[in-house]
Amino acid sequence: MKRLLFRFCGLLLASCTLRAAAPALPLKGSAVPGGVALVALPKQDPAPRVTSHGEPVLVRRSATGWTAVVGLPLSAKPGQDTVEVDGRAVAFSIRPKHYPEQRLRLENPRMVNPAPEDEARIVREQALMEPAWKAWPEGLLPSLRFRRPTAGALTASFGMRRILNGESRSPHGGLDIKAPTGQAVRAPAAGVVVLTGNFFFSGNAVFLAHGEGVVSLFAHLSKIKVKQGQVLQAGELLGEVGHTGRSTGPHLHWSVSLNNARVDPRLFLPKP
């Protein structure tokens, strides 16, 4: 069913995102944990098939051949890593990066230490989210140049080491944008809605697949304005800012995933 959905959405979008009209690469590499490595590859036809730790990787033409655009998870270790290019290993280096610490106090202790029934729900939700993070709709080519999904000040940067009620938890895998409840949240780029729902940590959330393994998550919404399978163009309404799930106040949490690795969304935004 999912394969049919992605094929259908790809056909709908083919008229405005044709592979033959591939855009130039608009982002600069940042080969650090939570960043994006740009790995130069030689010229060949057809395009090389590239994977990173088993996940397919987006590739773009360059002046000298091809470039693999590799998302690096926050768990990536500094030093040498490799991608698989048509079955052979190509090495590149990951630089270290220090992220600041953030301490938060949550009123609901279950949002820090979930109860057993919460844990069961979280496991079910993770099973739903896994294919959404890996979505690769056929025929949809991501621009890799995004607009901010809503206006507001950044209250928590990507990669922050989070201390919740005095206990260390996973690093922050997105950007938090402070905004009032009900403020519009819009698609930062064209995409297909691959999952919506209410989740324990993310609250009301929308997963939007932009193509070739590039996926956005919009979390803590007060209202969801789209349905699974819906095709959105950049700037179209997808929801409203809220305070649902694990949240200390009204804001939008925006994550960007590349080859199933959460990376810093700021890398896809124009420089201020």
Protein Blocks (a to p, Z undefined) as FASTA:
>chain_A
ZZmmmmmmmmmmmmmmcfklcccdfbdcdddehiacddddddddddddddeehiacdddd
dfklpaddddddfklcgdjddddeehiacddddddddddddddddfblmlmmccfklmmm
mmmmmmmmmmmmmgccehiacekiacdfbgcddfbdghiacdeehiacdddfbdcdddde
hiacddfbdcddfbgcddfklmpaddddebghiacddehiabdcbdehiacdehiafbdc
ddehjdfbdcddddddeehiacdfklmpccZZ
